[in-house]
Amino acid sequence: MGSTSAFNRRDLVKRAAALGIVAVPAMGMLSACAGGGSDSDNKVEKGKKSAKNPLAVNESAGLDVVIFDGGFGDKYAKDAQSEYLKAFPKAEGKVKLTSTQKIQSTLQPRFNGGNPPDLVDNSGAEQMDFGTLVGKDQLTDLTALLDAPSVDDPNKKVRDTLRPGVVEMGQFGGKETWILYYAYTVYGVWYSQGNLRKLDAEYPETWDDMLALCAKAKKKGVAGWTYPGKYPYYLPFSLYPFIAKIGGAEVLRKIDNLEPNAWKDPAVKAAFDAYYELYKKGYVLKGSPGLDHLQSQKAWAEGKALFIPNGSWVENESAQQIAKNPDFDLAVGAPSSLSDSDKMPYGTIWASGGEPFIVPRKARNAEGGMELLRLMLSKKSSQNFIKQVSSLTSLNGGTEGLKLPPGLASAQVALQKAGQNIVNPRMQDWYVALQKERIGVAALGEMMAGRLTPDEAIKKIQKYADDTRDDSSVKKYKR
């Protein structure tokens, strides 16, 4: 396939449209409907609060749920729906679960019309901008859910059963929690241990070893890396923790906070130079700039490339291709050490909540939406999710007695090795358009395709960050 054609504004608009981010101005219409009518106008009457019904769900009310039909599919949600109907049999025939990959296209008209679903899995390429939703007051505070008794131990609140950092991820500068991240994702450099064994190699813990292994693979006709060039915001899944490893977690904090010259930190330049070297030396699979996430994963799973930046959902999303190679032995690696002067140790990795669920403020049955989430955070539902999709949930623990598939077992080992050295960048939550359209498509994607140098990419990104910081219409967040 070779490299893609020269980048221009029309390409950006077309790509951004595919990502569902040029529609952000339409999201501004939310403000017009936010003030019309009372929130209670369309709400179902609350039920009676009890030990079995701590959120006071209306037992006979309908429930409208929309799930992102991506790498995790929707069966886990349908199974949780069955648990909901066991708890509230009077709702039989009134619970609707819809699956789609076009979250924003499907739901934006409903938000604008004041009739959103009761629970939304706001994920995927058409993810609605959380900053806009929070800024326009379109979400329900989930504190009631977090303070409710957990399913497995009524003496323990839901918030106390979650993995560290999950509650904080759903907050946007205040005490309110607007998002519940159901999955727990380990990001990094994913690879086949079986394919490395064919090269008599192990995962390279230093960047020099990474380059040496890529050179060895190239001689065998195998690329070192691939990535989804159509969605290059996958690159930060390994690049951001690489930056933190080199310069310390403080560098990512400054980037998230849109601080002046944050992208000009020497650690950013060092990381960009290292990734650009992969392109310059021909270690990236030809045609990668034109691949989407599924195409790049397919090429990688078929052994055409050794490494791919990704999240732990890749085990489920690429399961069919991986199954064709019984010796694949999926694993995840932390960023390789660039030098002895790196500020954080080898093993530093990005892990955080994933698959973000929201309850819209104008949902008819917000209590029902939160109750379904509470049931999903039971050990039974959590283990069902793990077995189905090879990913951890935000429930802290819950893996007892389970035989984990190779990739997930590797992710568990990576988390243990990282210890306290887990980073959690917030750019993709707080500033979706900046992260995907500008940093991803217009800068990193262009750099890895050879159309920008690292210095040029950094200059562009810094300007994008400055423009976002100075844009009064964009709500700002800090950590």
TORMAR-415092 format. One record per residue (C-alpha): residue number from 0; x, y, z. Coordinates in pm, whole numbers. Layout:
N
> lokol_xx_yy_zz
> NUM_X_Y_Z $
...
END
This chain:
479
> lokol_xx_yy_zz
> 0_0_0_0 $
> 1_291_234_62 $
> 2_241_572_224 $
> 3_-80_767_197 $
> 4_-112_1080_-13 $
> 5_-7_1421_111 $
> 6_-215_1547_403 $
> 7_-457_1833_343 $
> 8_-751_1997_512 $
> 9_-1008_1792_324 $
> 10_-838_1473_445 $
> 11_-856_1605_800 $
> 12_-1225_1684_772 $
> 13_-1300_1343_623 $
> 14_-1097_1164_890 $
> 15_-1242_1375_1167 $
> 16_-1592_1303_1042 $
> 17_-1514_933_1055 $
> 18_-1402_977_1415 $
> 19_-1722_1161_1504 $
> 20_-1542_1472_1623 $
> 21_-1624_1740_1370 $
> 22_-1978_1713_1500 $
> 23_-1871_1872_1829 $
> 24_-2033_2207_1735 $
> 25_-2363_2022_1712 $
> 26_-2300_1900_2064 $
> 27_-2319_2267_2153 $
> 28_-2688_2244_2074 $
> 29_-2715_2055_2401 $
> 30_-2708_2388_2579 $
> 31_-3023_2492_2399 $
> 32_-3223_2197_2526 $
> 33_-3062_2191_2869 $
> 34_-3264_2481_2992 $
> 35_-3597_2380_2847 $
> 36_-3841_2226_3093 $
> 37_-3785_2063_3428 $
> 38_-3562_1758_3464 $
> 39_-3852_1584_3638 $
> 40_-4098_1636_3351 $
> 41_-4013_1306_3184 $
> 42_-3884_1105_3479 $
> 43_-4042_781_3600 $
> 44_-4159_780_3958 $
> 45_-3901_645_4201 $
> 46_-3956_308_4366 $
> 47_-3935_216_4730 $
> 48_-3586_208_4875 $
> 49_-3492_-116_5053 $
> 50_-3195_-339_5124 $
> 51_-3263_-522_4797 $
> 52_-3333_-198_4612 $
> 53_-3089_55_4757 $
> 54_-3123_299_4464 $
> 55_-3504_306_4483 $
> 56_-3556_173_4130 $
> 57_-3911_175_3997 $
> 58_-3963_-201_3969 $
> 59_-4204_-183_3675 $
> 60_-4040_98_3479 $
> 61_-3874_48_3143 $
> 62_-3498_73_3095 $
> 63_-3323_200_2781 $
> 64_-2956_101_2740 $
> 65_-2717_169_2452 $
> 66_-2394_-32_2430 $
> 67_-2092_31_2209 $
> 68_-2055_-280_1994 $
> 69_-1676_-287_1970 $
> 70_-1401_-514_2094 $
> 71_-1604_-626_2394 $
> 72_-1926_-690_2203 $
> 73_-2255_-666_2393 $
> 74_-2319_-1014_2536 $
> 75_-2182_-919_2877 $
> 76_-2435_-634_2892 $
> 77_-2720_-862_2783 $
> 78_-2622_-1107_3057 $
> 79_-2628_-823_3311 $
> 80_-2969_-724_3174 $
> 81_-3091_-1074_3263 $
> 82_-2970_-1018_3619 $
> 83_-3161_-690_3625 $
> 84_-3481_-865_3517 $
> 85_-3433_-1127_3790 $
> 86_-3423_-844_4042 $
> 87_-3712_-654_3880 $
> 88_-3938_-908_3704 $
> 89_-4214_-650_3659 $
> 90_-3988_-476_3404 $
> 91_-4001_-782_3175 $
> 92_-4061_-671_2815 $
> 93_-3976_-311_2901 $
> 94_-3596_-332_2901 $
> 95_-3441_-232_2569 $
> 96_-3071_-284_2492 $
> 97_-2936_-144_2165 $
> 98_-2585_-202_2028 $
> 99_-2408_30_1785 $
> 100_-2063_144_1679 $
> 101_-2198_490_1595 $
> 102_-2255_627_1942 $
> 103_-2254_997_1858 $
> 104_-2451_968_1533 $
> 105_-2713_759_1710 $
> 106_-2741_950_2035 $
> 107_-2671_1314_1958 $
> 108_-3023_1371_1821 $
> 109_-3167_1209_2134 $
> 110_-2958_1427_2365 $
> 111_-3058_1733_2166 $
> 112_-3423_1625_2180 $
> 113_-3416_1575_2556 $
> 114_-3489_1199_2542 $
> 115_-3155_1024_2593 $
> 116_-3121_659_2707 $
> 117_-3094_565_3073 $
> 118_-2745_420_3040 $
> 119_-2483_466_2767 $
> 120_-2154_291_2698 $
> 121_-1990_600_2546 $
> 122_-1697_445_2366 $
> 123_-1540_394_2024 $
> 124_-1441_620_1736 $
> 125_-1773_809_1766 $
> 126_-1743_862_2138 $
> 127_-1923_1177_2252 $
> 128_-1693_1440_2399 $
> 129_-1699_1406_2778 $
> 130_-1579_1761_2832 $
> 131_-1876_1890_2634 $
> 132_-2122_1661_2812 $
> 133_-1995_1763_3155 $
> 134_-1961_2129_3061 $
> 135_-2319_2139_2928 $
> 136_-2451_1965_3242 $
> 137_-2585_1667_3050 $
> 138_-2481_1389_3289 $
> 139_-2608_1246_3617 $
> 140_-2373_1250_3914 $
> 141_-2307_884_3999 $
> 142_-2233_946_4368 $
> 143_-2556_767_4466 $
> 144_-2433_455_4287 $
> 145_-2087_476_4440 $
> 146_-2229_516_4791 $
> 147_-2480_232_4748 $
> 148_-2402_-106_4907 $
> 149_-2219_-345_4675 $
> 150_-2396_-657_4553 $
> 151_-2151_-905_4706 $
> 152_-2094_-730_5040 $
> 153_-2373_-493_5152 $
> 154_-2141_-367_5426 $
> 155_-1907_-229_5161 $
> 156_-1994_64_4934 $
> 157_-1958_21_4559 $
> 158_-1680_283_4557 $
> 159_-1479_72_4802 $
> 160_-1486_-230_4569 $
> 161_-1327_-49_4273 $
> 162_-966_-48_4159 $
> 163_-756_254_4261 $
> 164_-809_558_4042 $
> 165_-1137_447_3883 $
> 166_-1356_693_4075 $
> 167_-1112_980_4017 $
> 168_-1112_910_3642 $
> 169_-1483_986_3633 $
> 170_-1437_1324_3800 $
> 171_-1376_1650_3620 $
> 172_-1227_1885_3875 $
> 173_-1495_1844_4141 $
> 174_-1635_1585_4381 $
> 175_-1905_1471_4140 $
> 176_-1841_1151_3946 $
> 177_-1987_1166_3597 $
> 178_-1843_849_3441 $
> 179_-1805_490_3558 $
> 180_-1532_307_3370 $
> 181_-1635_-57_3368 $
> 182_-1337_-227_3209 $
> 183_-984_-194_3341 $
> 184_-746_-161_3052 $
> 185_-373_-223_3035 $
> 186_-215_-28_2750 $
> 187_125_-100_2605 $
> 188_321_-280_2336 $
> 189_138_-604_2251 $
> 190_322_-895_2093 $
> 191_334_-1270_2035 $
> 192_583_-1450_2255 $
> 193_570_-1735_2004 $
> 194_677_-1506_1720 $
> 195_964_-1373_1931 $
> 196_1075_-1728_2007 $
> 197_1101_-1790_1631 $
> 198_1363_-1515_1631 $
> 199_1530_-1657_1943 $
> 200_1437_-1334_2121 $
> 201_1260_-1203_2428 $
> 202_1076_-875_2473 $
> 203_1338_-596_2453 $
> 204_1370_-409_2781 $
> 205_1594_-139_2629 $
> 206_1536_71_2318 $
> 207_1870_-37_2173 $
> 208_1753_-396_2202 $
> 209_1421_-298_2044 $
> 210_1599_-156_1740 $
> 211_1827_-457_1718 $
> 212_1530_-696_1728 $
> 213_1347_-494_1462 $
> 214_1656_-511_1240 $
> 215_1674_-887_1291 $
> 216_1306_-926_1206 $
> 217_1341_-709_895 $
> 218_1603_-948_757 $
> 219_1342_-1224_792 $
> 220_1081_-1019_606 $
> 221_890_-925_921 $
> 222_820_-567_1027 $
> 223_901_-454_1377 $
> 224_586_-246_1430 $
> 225_248_-165_1287 $
> 226_-26_71_1404 $
> 227_-367_193_1283 $
> 228_-269_488_1066 $
> 229_-633_584_1015 $
> 230_-668_613_1392 $
> 231_-317_713_1501 $
> 232_-436_809_1847 $
> 233_-355_443_1927 $
> 234_13_540_1922 $
> 235_-7_718_2261 $
> 236_-107_388_2425 $
> 237_265_307_2430 $
> 238_411_651_2355 $
> 239_265_838_2657 $
> 240_401_593_2919 $
> 241_730_600_2725 $
> 242_740_979_2773 $
> 243_664_936_3144 $
> 244_931_671_3182 $
> 245_1191_899_3027 $
> 246_1097_1225_3197 $
> 247_875_1128_3489 $
> 248_498_1130_3541 $
> 249_516_1506_3596 $
> 250_562_1554_3220 $
> 251_225_1392_3149 $
> 252_62_1597_3425 $
> 253_182_1919_3261 $
> 254_59_1799_2922 $
> 255_-284_1715_3065 $
> 256_-301_2054_3232 $
> 257_-222_2231_2902 $
> 258_73_2407_3063 $
> 259_283_2634_2837 $
> 260_564_2450_2657 $
> 261_467_2117_2816 $
> 262_518_1941_2482 $
> 263_865_2094_2449 $
> 264_994_1890_2741 $
> 265_1311_1698_2643 $
> 266_1138_1370_2730 $
> 267_877_1431_2460 $
> 268_1147_1501_2202 $
> 269_1342_1190_2303 $
> 270_1034_968_2276 $
> 271_927_1118_1942 $
> 272_1279_1075_1804 $
> 273_1280_710_1908 $
> 274_947_636_1738 $
> 275_1046_831_1429 $
> 276_1358_616_1406 $
> 277_1131_314_1360 $
> 278_991_481_1050 $
> 279_1329_605_922 $
> 280_1489_262_946 $
> 281_1199_89_774 $
> 282_1089_-104_1081 $
> 283_721_-9_1042 $
> 284_498_-234_829 $
> 285_453_-78_487 $
> 286_102_53_438 $
> 287_40_109_810 $
> 288_-63_476_756 $
> 289_-361_350_555 $
> 290_-478_79_798 $
> 291_-763_101_1045 $
> 292_-746_-66_1385 $
> 293_-886_-400_1268 $
> 294_-661_-415_961 $
> 295_-347_-336_1159 $
> 296_-440_-591_1425 $
> 297_-504_-854_1157 $
> 298_-164_-794_997 $
> 299_4_-811_1338 $
> 300_-187_-1125_1442 $
> 301_-83_-1288_1114 $
> 302_281_-1230_1205 $
> 303_353_-954_956 $
> 304_472_-730_1242 $
> 305_604_-806_1588 $
> 306_462_-518_1791 $
> 307_148_-305_1804 $
> 308_45_-27_2047 $
> 309_-291_-127_2186 $
> 310_-508_-198_2489 $
> 311_-605_-525_2655 $
> 312_-923_-547_2447 $
> 313_-702_-663_2159 $
> 314_-710_-1022_2289 $
> 315_-1084_-1043_2229 $
> 316_-1093_-821_1922 $
> 317_-825_-1030_1744 $
> 318_-928_-1364_1890 $
> 319_-1013_-1528_1557 $
> 320_-679_-1441_1397 $
> 321_-479_-1530_1709 $
> 322_-652_-1867_1734 $
> 323_-505_-1966_1396 $
> 324_-160_-1973_1557 $
> 325_-166_-2206_1861 $
> 326_184_-2085_1955 $
> 327_92_-1717_1950 $
> 328_110_-1674_2330 $
> 329_-13_-1312_2353 $
> 330_163_-1074_2592 $
> 331_198_-704_2669 $
> 332_524_-521_2725 $
> 333_594_-196_2904 $
> 334_789_77_2721 $
> 335_1152_-18_2672 $
> 336_1412_183_2863 $
> 337_1562_458_2649 $
> 338_1867_508_2871 $
> 339_1997_474_3224 $
> 340_1887_831_3293 $
> 341_1515_751_3256 $
> 342_1324_894_3551 $
> 343_1095_591_3599 $
> 344_1195_222_3610 $
> 345_1136_-40_3347 $
> 346_785_-176_3395 $
> 347_619_167_3403 $
> 348_292_123_3220 $
> 349_-39_292_3143 $
> 350_-338_122_3305 $
> 351_-674_277_3375 $
> 352_-1046_240_3358 $
> 353_-1190_181_3013 $
> 354_-1535_137_2856 $
> 355_-1692_452_3005 $
> 356_-2056_435_3111 $
> 357_-2271_743_3166 $
> 358_-2624_809_3289 $
> 359_-2766_1115_3107 $
> 360_-2916_1388_3326 $
> 361_-3244_1371_3136 $
> 362_-3269_992_3147 $
> 363_-3623_877_3230 $
> 364_-3496_602_3460 $
> 365_-3160_714_3595 $
> 366_-3197_490_3901 $
> 367_-3243_189_3674 $
> 368_-2933_282_3475 $
> 369_-2726_307_3792 $
> 370_-2870_-19_3925 $
> 371_-2766_-204_3610 $
> 372_-2414_-72_3664 $
> 373_-2425_-187_4028 $
> 374_-2520_-537_3913 $
> 375_-2244_-531_3650 $
> 376_-1996_-465_3932 $
> 377_-2087_-786_4113 $
> 378_-1833_-1068_4118 $
> 379_-2065_-1282_3904 $
> 380_-2102_-1024_3626 $
> 381_-1738_-924_3650 $
> 382_-1615_-1281_3605 $
> 383_-1861_-1329_3320 $
> 384_-1710_-1024_3147 $
> 385_-1354_-1148_3205 $
> 386_-1432_-1492_3063 $
> 387_-1612_-1351_2761 $
> 388_-1381_-1071_2651 $
> 389_-1042_-1136_2813 $
> 390_-1033_-806_2998 $
> 391_-1034_-709_3361 $
> 392_-1315_-503_3510 $
> 393_-1292_-213_3750 $
> 394_-1394_-444_4033 $
> 395_-1081_-482_4245 $
> 396_-1014_-853_4234 $
> 397_-1283_-1084_4108 $
> 398_-1043_-1312_3922 $
> 399_-1028_-1581_4191 $
> 400_-1074_-1928_4047 $
> 401_-1052_-1811_3686 $
> 402_-801_-1944_3434 $
> 403_-695_-1628_3256 $
> 404_-611_-1631_2884 $
> 405_-248_-1552_2794 $
> 406_-289_-1181_2719 $
> 407_-487_-1109_3034 $
> 408_-250_-1315_3245 $
> 409_36_-1112_3098 $
> 410_-149_-790_3180 $
> 411_-186_-905_3542 $
> 412_188_-972_3559 $
> 413_259_-629_3404 $
> 414_44_-459_3668 $
> 415_223_-644_3946 $
> 416_563_-551_3802 $
> 417_461_-187_3765 $
> 418_351_-161_4127 $
> 419_313_212_4192 $
> 420_460_302_3853 $
> 421_126_315_3673 $
> 422_49_630_3477 $
> 423_-294_751_3371 $
> 424_-295_1035_3115 $
> 425_-625_1223_3103 $
> 426_-598_1394_2763 $
> 427_-821_1136_2594 $
> 428_-1095_1193_2855 $
> 429_-1077_1569_2891 $
> 430_-1000_1691_2541 $
> 431_-1118_1431_2292 $
> 432_-1092_1647_1980 $
> 433_-742_1763_2075 $
> 434_-627_1408_2145 $
> 435_-777_1237_1841 $
> 436_-802_1494_1563 $
> 437_-501_1710_1634 $
> 438_-241_1519_1835 $
> 439_-337_1188_1677 $
> 440_-436_1247_1314 $
> 441_-269_1580_1233 $
> 442_61_1528_1418 $
> 443_153_1174_1527 $
> 444_-7_1016_1223 $
> 445_180_1255_995 $
> 446_509_1198_1178 $
> 447_489_820_1161 $
> 448_404_842_791 $
> 449_719_1049_737 $
> 450_537_1370_648 $
> 451_649_1554_962 $
> 452_974_1544_1158 $
> 453_957_1507_1537 $
> 454_1039_1876_1580 $
> 455_761_1974_1339 $
> 456_514_1743_1511 $
> 457_599_1883_1854 $
> 458_563_2240_1728 $
> 459_219_2161_1584 $
> 460_101_1982_1897 $
> 461_217_2261_2125 $
> 462_19_2511_1917 $
> 463_-287_2285_1925 $
> 464_-256_2260_2304 $
> 465_-210_2637_2338 $
> 466_-512_2703_2116 $
> 467_-722_2468_2328 $
> 468_-603_2634_2649 $
> 469_-690_2978_2511 $
> 470_-1030_2873_2374 $
> 471_-1286_3004_2622 $
> 472_-1553_2771_2482 $
> 473_-1358_2463_2599 $
> 474_-1395_2377_2968 $
> 475_-1053_2320_3130 $
> 476_-956_2054_3384 $
> 477_-650_2003_3601 $
> 478_-485_1730_3800 $
END
